[in-house]
Structures are given as C-alpha cells and as structure tokens.
C-alpha cells in the first residue's frame, strides 16, 4: 500500500461581500436574528458571470502562489460540488484544460456538504492503490445561484467559495489516515435541489432549481451525526478526542457546532470553522476553514486533524489527517 500525503492547499472566495443587512430589506429578519441563530456575520456571492469552475481555478492559483506547485503532472482531478457549471461537461474536465494539466482523469462528486471528505477518501484510495500519484481535490460551490431569496430558512445561510488540496504519493510517511462515511437515504427529501419533478421517499420534489431544506429535521440529524461521527472517526484511528489537535467539521451553523462540542467536552478553541465569515459554503466549507487555519497559524504543521462533512443525501464523511502544511 502506497503512502499518501497532502502537499499543498489553497482557497478562494469571490469579491461580493454580503452582510446580514442585505436581507433586512427583503425578509422579516435582522442582523441580530441571523447572528444569534447561526453565528453568520457575512458571506460572499459570486458575480453574475462567475461560476464554480472559476472559483476552483482561483483556489488553485492561490495554492500555486503559496506553494509553487506544478499542475502539469497531476493525473486525477476530483471536484466536490452540488453547483456544477453544467450537467456536462463536468467541472473537473474544465479545470484540466484551464490549469494546463496534460492528461488526467476528471470526476465530479455530488454529495454536497460531505463531498470534500468523500473526495479526499477517494483520492487516498486511488493513490494508495497505485492507480494515481498526484490528485487535485476541490470542494467548491456557488450556492447563491440556487437559493430562493424569498425563503428565510435557507437564503441567509449560504455563501460561495472554493478550497483545494494536492494529495500525492509519498516516499516518506503516510499522513492521510482512516476515514468514515455513511448515509440515510430515507431522509433525502429533507434537503434537496432538483430540476425534475418526482416523488422521493413518498414526498413530492419541487423542480424549481432551488435548494430546499427542512431545517428542524436536518438540524436534529446533523447534531447527532456530527457528534457520533467525530467519536467514530477518532476511535477508528486509535485516538481519543483529547488526542486530536484541531477539528474541522462542516460549517453549517455555529450554534450547532457549539452544541455538539459542548456535548463532547471539546473546547471550541479546537474547532476550526468558516461559518462566521463565509456562511455555509457546502462542499467548500472544510477546505476553506483548513486553508484559512493554515494561513493564520491556527492549524500548524504536525497537528492531528479530524475532518468531517455532513449534509444532503443525507450523507456524512470524515477523514483523519496529519497536517503537513
């Protein structure tokens, strides 16, 4: 089994900063109401002609500027997103061309907020088995393009961003460890975005192209799933929660994170999040928080990290990493 490591990281958010005041004139809400219930202070929206592939490209350029990486010999590109620019071609294929990658496989994963951790798990398997040697793993979303701005339950939550890591075969030590994943497809109707009307698990699905969420049901599932998932992931890697230096969960809601971490007896200082400054960026939230943590020194080289995403499907996925950045 080949050793696997993370060589570089990058992130990007668009320039359209959106404060909570943006929603006050459109909805029955306020900056105080949003902050108290979600912890969100602001988020960023992509421009009219700016899409998920563009955000991924800029995240890759951030990685190149920070680490001087060469993309030409990348042999697989994985993009976790639920907001692809097109049904086909996929975002990964577009990035192969834009980044000057000579030849690479290209896969988009549509497991929403858990997608980045699923993509890291897939990349690890491809490299460990010898199928690939150098894999770009993106988590990226332009959620602003699929939210209904008349729906207070969803539109205040989301933002746009992208994050990326470069995973490679390592001749030194293995730094990407065991993972966990799972799903409860019976709850798919509680969080969805559809372009085709149908019935899922006995519930009618609206084909309006907007994301729909039963906030109460999803919140209850997420709290239980995050708490159990972190414990399972730690145990699978022979760790206690105290052994973990930093936790990087999906940033869905800061109050949710506070509740789970209090339940588990983990100080919030060990939680690396992106929700307060960027909103819920779905598949981008974990790599965005990780990248920002490395940039500002919160996440240090040698730290033991537990990453865990959860969301539509309903799905979850997590992975343990020794930070090498």
C-alpha positions as CSV (number, residue, x, y, z in Angstrom):
1,X,0.0,0.0,0.0
2,X,1.5,3.3,-1.1
3,X,1.9,6.2,1.4
4,X,-0.2,9.3,0.9
5,X,0.3,12.9,2.0
6,X,-1.2,16.4,1.4
7,X,1.4,18.6,-0.2
8,X,-0.4,22.0,-0.6
9,X,-3.7,23.8,0.0
10,X,-5.5,26.8,-1.5
11,X,-8.8,28.7,-1.2
12,X,-10.7,31.5,-2.8
13,X,-13.9,33.4,-2.2
14,X,-15.5,35.9,-4.7
15,X,-15.4,39.6,-4.1
16,X,-19.1,40.2,-3.5
17,X,-19.3,40.6,0.3
18,X,-22.9,40.3,1.6
19,X,-23.6,41.5,5.1
20,X,-26.7,40.4,7.0
21,X,-28.1,43.8,6.4
22,X,-28.6,42.7,2.8
23,X,-31.5,40.5,3.9
24,X,-33.2,43.0,6.2
25,X,-34.9,44.9,3.4
26,X,-36.0,41.7,1.7
27,X,-37.2,39.4,4.5
28,X,-38.6,39.5,8.0
29,X,-35.2,39.2,9.6
30,X,-32.3,41.2,11.1
31,X,-28.6,41.1,11.6
32,X,-29.1,40.2,15.3
33,X,-31.6,37.4,14.5
34,X,-29.1,35.8,12.0
35,X,-26.1,36.1,14.3
36,X,-27.9,34.8,17.3
37,X,-29.3,31.7,15.5
38,X,-26.4,30.9,13.1
39,X,-23.3,32.8,14.1
40,X,-23.0,34.1,10.5
41,X,-21.7,37.7,10.2
42,X,-21.3,37.8,6.4
43,X,-20.8,35.7,3.3
44,X,-19.6,36.2,-0.3
45,X,-21.6,35.8,-3.5
46,X,-20.2,35.1,-7.0
47,X,-20.8,37.6,-9.7
48,X,-23.4,37.2,-12.5
49,X,-20.8,35.7,-14.8
50,X,-18.7,33.8,-12.2
51,X,-19.2,30.1,-11.6
52,X,-18.0,27.2,-9.6
53,X,-15.3,26.4,-12.1
54,X,-14.0,29.9,-11.8
55,X,-13.8,29.7,-8.0
56,X,-11.9,26.4,-8.3
57,X,-9.4,27.9,-10.8
58,X,-8.7,30.8,-8.4
59,X,-8.3,28.5,-5.4
60,X,-5.7,26.5,-7.5
61,X,-3.9,29.8,-8.3
62,X,-3.9,30.6,-4.6
63,X,-2.3,27.2,-4.0
64,X,0.3,27.8,-6.7
65,X,1.2,31.2,-5.3
66,X,1.6,29.8,-1.7
67,X,3.4,26.5,-2.6
68,X,4.8,26.8,-6.1
69,X,3.1,23.6,-7.2
70,X,3.3,22.3,-10.8
71,X,-0.1,21.1,-12.2
72,X,1.3,19.5,-15.4
73,X,1.8,16.0,-13.9
74,X,-1.5,15.8,-12.0
75,X,-3.2,12.6,-13.1
76,X,-6.6,13.0,-11.4
77,X,-8.9,15.9,-10.7
78,X,-11.8,15.5,-8.2
79,X,-14.3,18.2,-7.7
80,X,-16.9,18.0,-4.9
81,X,-19.8,20.3,-5.7
82,X,-23.6,20.4,-6.0
83,X,-23.5,23.6,-8.1
84,X,-21.6,22.4,-11.2
85,X,-21.4,24.9,-14.1
86,X,-23.1,22.4,-16.4
87,X,-24.6,18.9,-16.2
88,X,-21.9,18.0,-18.8
89,X,-19.1,18.7,-19.2
90,X,-18.2,18.4,-15.5
91,X,-16.2,21.0,-13.6
92,X,-13.2,18.7,-13.3
93,X,-12.8,18.4,-17.1
94,X,-12.9,22.1,-17.5
95,X,-10.2,22.5,-14.9
96,X,-7.9,20.0,-16.7
97,X,-7.8,22.4,-19.5
98,X,-7.7,25.7,-17.6
99,X,-4.9,24.5,-15.3
100,X,-2.7,23.2,-18.1
101,X,-2.9,19.6,-16.9
102,X,-1.5,17.4,-19.7
103,X,-3.7,14.4,-19.1
104,X,-5.9,13.5,-16.1
105,X,-9.0,11.7,-15.1
106,X,-11.8,14.0,-14.1
107,X,-14.7,13.3,-11.7
108,X,-17.3,15.5,-10.0
109,X,-18.9,14.3,-6.8
110,X,-22.4,15.5,-5.8
111,X,-22.6,14.6,-2.1
112,X,-23.0,18.3,-1.2
113,X,-21.6,19.3,2.2
114,X,-19.9,15.9,2.8
115,X,-18.4,15.9,-0.7
116,X,-14.9,17.2,0.1
117,X,-14.2,14.5,2.7
118,X,-15.6,11.9,0.3
119,X,-13.3,13.2,-2.4
120,X,-10.3,13.0,-0.1
121,X,-11.2,9.4,0.8
122,X,-11.4,8.6,-2.9
123,X,-8.1,10.3,-3.7
124,X,-6.4,8.4,-0.9
125,X,-7.6,5.1,-2.2
126,X,-6.5,5.9,-5.8
127,X,-3.0,6.9,-4.7
128,X,-2.6,4.1,-2.1
129,X,-3.6,1.5,-4.7
130,X,-1.2,2.9,-7.2
131,X,-3.8,3.9,-9.7
132,X,-2.8,7.6,-9.4
133,X,0.1,9.5,-8.0
134,X,-0.9,13.2,-7.9
135,X,-4.6,14.2,-7.3
136,X,-6.2,17.7,-7.0
137,X,-9.2,17.6,-4.7
138,X,-11.6,20.5,-4.8
139,X,-14.6,21.4,-2.7
140,X,-16.4,24.3,-4.3
141,X,-19.9,25.9,-4.5
142,X,-21.8,28.9,-5.9
143,X,-24.8,28.4,-3.6
144,X,-26.0,31.9,-4.3
145,X,-27.2,30.7,-7.7
146,X,-29.5,28.0,-6.3
147,X,-31.1,29.7,-3.3
148,X,-34.5,31.2,-3.1
149,X,-34.1,34.7,-1.8
150,X,-37.7,34.7,-0.5
151,X,-37.1,31.7,1.7
152,X,-35.7,32.9,5.0
153,X,-34.9,29.4,6.2
154,X,-32.3,28.9,3.5
155,X,-31.1,32.1,1.8
156,X,-29.5,33.6,4.9
157,X,-27.3,30.6,5.4
158,X,-25.3,30.1,2.3
159,X,-22.2,31.6,0.6
160,X,-19.8,30.9,-2.3
161,X,-16.2,29.7,-2.0
162,X,-13.7,27.1,-3.1
163,X,-10.9,25.1,-1.5
164,X,-8.4,22.6,-2.9
165,X,-5.7,20.3,-1.6
166,X,-3.0,18.5,-3.6
167,X,-2.6,14.9,-2.5
168,X,0.4,12.8,-3.6
169,X,2.2,9.6,-3.3
170,X,4.7,9.9,-0.5
171,X,8.1,8.3,-0.3
172,X,8.4,9.4,3.4
173,X,5.5,9.0,5.8
174,X,1.8,8.4,5.4
175,X,-0.2,11.4,6.7
176,X,-3.7,10.6,5.4
177,X,-5.3,8.0,7.7
178,X,-8.6,6.2,8.2
179,X,-12.0,7.5,7.1
180,X,-15.7,7.0,7.9
181,X,-18.7,7.5,5.7
182,X,-22.4,6.7,5.7
183,X,-25.8,7.8,4.5
184,X,-29.5,7.8,5.4
185,X,-31.2,7.9,2.0
186,X,-34.7,7.9,3.7
187,X,-34.1,11.5,4.7
188,X,-33.2,12.7,1.2
189,X,-36.5,14.6,0.9
190,X,-35.4,16.8,3.9
191,X,-32.7,18.6,1.9
192,X,-32.7,18.6,-1.9
193,X,-32.3,20.6,-5.1
194,X,-34.0,19.2,-8.2
195,X,-34.5,20.1,-11.9
196,X,-37.0,17.4,-12.4
197,X,-40.3,16.9,-10.6
198,X,-40.7,13.5,-9.0
199,X,-41.5,11.7,-5.8
200,X,-38.7,10.7,-3.3
201,X,-39.5,8.5,-0.3
202,X,-43.2,9.4,-0.6
203,X,-42.6,13.1,-0.8
204,X,-43.1,15.4,-3.8
205,X,-39.9,17.0,-5.0
206,X,-40.3,20.6,-6.4
207,X,-38.3,21.1,-9.7
208,X,-37.6,24.8,-9.3
209,X,-33.8,24.6,-9.2
210,X,-33.6,26.0,-5.7
211,X,-32.3,24.3,-2.6
212,X,-35.0,23.2,-0.1
213,X,-34.4,22.2,3.5
214,X,-36.5,21.0,6.4
215,X,-34.3,22.9,8.9
216,X,-35.6,21.2,12.0
217,X,-35.2,17.7,10.7
218,X,-31.8,18.3,9.2
219,X,-30.5,20.1,12.3
220,X,-31.6,17.2,14.5
221,X,-29.9,14.6,12.3
222,X,-26.8,16.7,11.8
223,X,-26.2,17.2,15.6
224,X,-26.4,13.5,16.2
225,X,-24.4,12.6,13.1
226,X,-21.6,15.1,13.8
227,X,-21.2,14.0,17.5
228,X,-21.2,10.3,16.7
229,X,-19.1,10.7,13.5
230,X,-16.3,12.5,15.4
231,X,-16.2,9.8,18.0
232,X,-16.2,7.0,15.5
233,X,-13.5,8.7,13.4
234,X,-11.3,9.2,16.4
235,X,-11.8,5.6,17.5
236,X,-11.1,4.2,14.0
237,X,-7.8,6.0,14.1
238,X,-6.8,4.7,17.6
239,X,-7.3,8.2,19.1
240,X,-9.3,9.8,21.9
241,X,-10.9,13.1,21.3
242,X,-8.3,14.6,23.5
243,X,-5.5,13.3,21.2
244,X,-6.9,15.5,18.3
245,X,-5.2,18.9,17.9
246,X,-7.9,20.5,15.7
247,X,-11.4,19.5,14.5
248,X,-12.5,20.8,11.1
249,X,-16.2,20.0,10.8
250,X,-18.6,21.2,8.0
251,X,-19.5,24.7,8.9
252,X,-23.3,24.5,8.7
253,X,-24.3,26.6,11.7
254,X,-22.0,27.9,14.5
255,X,-24.7,27.3,17.2
256,X,-24.8,23.7,16.1
257,X,-21.1,23.3,16.4
258,X,-21.2,24.9,19.9
259,X,-23.9,22.4,20.9
260,X,-22.0,19.4,19.7
261,X,-18.6,20.4,21.0
262,X,-20.1,21.1,24.4
263,X,-21.8,17.7,24.4
264,X,-18.5,16.0,23.6
265,X,-16.5,18.1,26.1
266,X,-14.3,19.6,23.4
267,X,-13.3,23.3,23.8
268,X,-14.4,25.5,20.9
269,X,-10.9,26.7,20.6
270,X,-10.1,23.4,18.9
271,X,-12.8,23.8,16.3
272,X,-11.7,25.4,13.0
273,X,-14.7,26.8,11.3
274,X,-15.6,29.0,8.3
275,X,-19.3,29.7,9.0
276,X,-18.9,33.1,10.7
277,X,-17.1,34.9,8.0
278,X,-18.2,32.9,4.9
279,X,-21.6,31.4,5.7
280,X,-22.4,27.8,4.8
281,X,-20.3,27.1,1.7
282,X,-21.4,23.4,1.5
283,X,-18.6,21.3,0.0
284,X,-16.1,24.2,0.3
285,X,-16.5,24.8,4.0
286,X,-14.0,22.2,5.2
287,X,-11.1,23.0,2.9
288,X,-11.9,26.8,3.3
289,X,-11.6,26.5,7.1
290,X,-8.5,24.4,6.8
291,X,-6.8,26.8,4.3
292,X,-7.6,29.8,6.4
293,X,-6.4,28.0,9.6
294,X,-3.0,27.2,7.9
295,X,-2.8,30.8,6.7
296,X,-3.4,32.4,10.0
297,X,-1.5,29.9,12.1
298,X,-4.4,28.3,13.9
299,X,-3.6,25.0,12.2
300,X,0.1,24.1,12.5
301,X,2.4,21.6,10.9
302,X,2.2,18.3,12.7
303,X,-1.3,18.9,14.0
304,X,-3.6,15.9,14.1
305,X,-6.8,16.9,12.3
306,X,-10.3,15.3,12.2
307,X,-12.3,16.5,9.1
308,X,-16.0,15.6,8.9
309,X,-18.7,16.8,6.5
310,X,-22.4,16.1,6.6
311,X,-25.4,17.1,4.5
312,X,-27.7,16.3,1.6
313,X,-28.3,12.7,0.9
314,X,-28.4,12.7,3.9
315,X,-24.7,11.8,3.9
316,X,-21.6,12.1,6.0
317,X,-17.9,11.5,5.6
318,X,-14.8,12.2,7.6
319,X,-11.1,11.6,7.4
320,X,-8.1,11.9,9.8
321,X,-5.0,13.8,8.6
322,X,-1.6,14.8,10.0
323,X,-1.2,18.4,8.8
324,X,1.9,18.8,6.7
325,X,1.3,22.4,5.6
